[in-house]
Amino acid sequence: MRLGRVAMAGLVVWVGLAGVGCAGAGAPAPAAGIVQAAQPSPAPPTATASGALSGVDERGGVAVLPFQEADAAVLHPGQPVRLTFPAVPGLTLPGRVHAIAPTAVSISGVANYWVTIALLAGDSRLRAGMSVTADVTVG
């Protein structure tokens, strides 16, 4: 049996291919195919930092977080951010990188750059000073 690679809903699935179709082209057998293996698609690369919310309300807010120099090197304004909050399990909010500090600060002997992230939505359960983790999509 020949195998074909098909990407569906974030998964890469290897399916058995049906016999040769018109003009000699193989075609995936959608109903009779046999799944040989399923692998999740790799997640896009991210740069991650944690810290505290600077300000927030129901419409949005701001977080200024320290990113290590290797992560800061691949950041630029406008990149999408996924924000999570330990105090509110299950809450994920969208954001965007707004600005990156031009100079580093040393935190525990490691160069970090303060990055301002704009929250594109808010939640009434959030308060300034609460912990936040930001995952910036860099790839």
VEXSE-474697 format. One record per residue (C-alpha): residue in one letter; y, x, z. Coordinates in steps of 0.05 Angstrom, whole numbers. Example, Ala and Ser with C-alpha at 12.3 -4.5 7.8 and 13.67 -1.06 7.14 Angstrom:
BEGIN
aa:py:px:pz
A:-90:246:156;
S:-21:273:143;
END
This chain:
BEGIN
aa:py:px:pz
M:0:0:0;
R:69:26:-17;
L:124:22:36;
G:197:4:27;
R:255:13:74;
V:298:-48:87;
A:359:-52:133;
M:369:-119:167;
A:413:-139:225;
G:422:-69:252;
L:348:-51:245;
V:313:-7:195;
V:247:-40:178;
W:191:-11:136;
V:156:-66:98;
G:97:-67:51;
L:120:-75:-21;
A:91:-128:-65;
G:62:-108:-132;
V:104:-88:-190;
G:154:-141:-211;
C:192:-152:-275;
A:209:-90:-315;
G:165:-48:-270;
A:209:-53:-208;
G:176:-60:-140;
A:204:-116:-96;
P:199:-127:-20;
A:150:-183:-4;
P:193:-225:44;
A:137:-271:68;
A:74:-231:56;
G:101:-163:74;
I:72:-126:133;
V:120:-92:181;
Q:96:-21:188;
A:150:3:237;
A:218:-18:262;
Q:272:30:284;
P:341:12:310;
S:398:38:268;
P:433:95:303;
A:495:76:342;
P:560:104:315;
P:584:165:352;
T:632:152:410;
A:678:190:457;
T:674:163:528;
A:721:167:588;
S:727:131:654;
G:786:118:699;
A:829:61:725;
L:868:5:691;
S:943:18:690;
G:962:-55:680;
V:929:-118:655;
D:939:-193:649;
E:905:-250:611;
R:933:-226:544;
G:917:-152:548;
G:935:-89:583;
V:937:-13:583;
A:889:41:607;
V:909:114:608;
L:846:155:613;
P:828:229:612;
F:785:251:553;
Q:754:320:552;
E:781:366:499;
A:720:361:453;
D:727:285:452;
A:803:287:447;
A:798:330:384;
V:766:272:346;
L:812:216:371;
H:871:187:334;
P:915:125:342;
G:884:61:316;
Q:811:77:331;
P:772:18:360;
V:753:20:433;
R:700:-19:473;
L:721:-27:546;
T:673:-45:603;
F:689:-58:676;
P:640:-45:734;
A:675:-98:777;
V:661:-152:724;
P:589:-141:699;
G:579:-164:628;
L:653:-164:610;
T:669:-123:548;
L:739:-124:517;
P:765:-94:453;
G:820:-43:450;
R:853:9:406;
V:874:81:417;
H:950:79:422;
A:969:151:437;
I:941:219:456;
A:979:267:500;
P:1001:331:463;
T:982:377:521;
A:921:384:565;
V:915:377:640;
S:860:413:679;
I:812:367:716;
S:758:405:754;
G:771:465:710;
V:761:427:645;
A:818:413:595;
N:830:338:588;
Y:880:298:548;
W:909:233:573;
V:896:178:522;
T:933:111:523;
I:889:53:504;
A:917:-16:490;
L:872:-73:511;
L:872:-126:456;
A:850:-181:504;
G:852:-192:578;
D:814:-228:633;
S:841:-262:696;
R:789:-226:738;
L:818:-157:722;
R:870:-122:766;
A:910:-58:758;
G:872:0:789;
M:802:-28:774;
S:753:20:743;
V:744:19:668;
T:700:57:618;
A:725:66:547;
D:679:81:489;
V:719:100:427;
T:683:96:360;
V:696:163:327;
G:648:161:268;
END
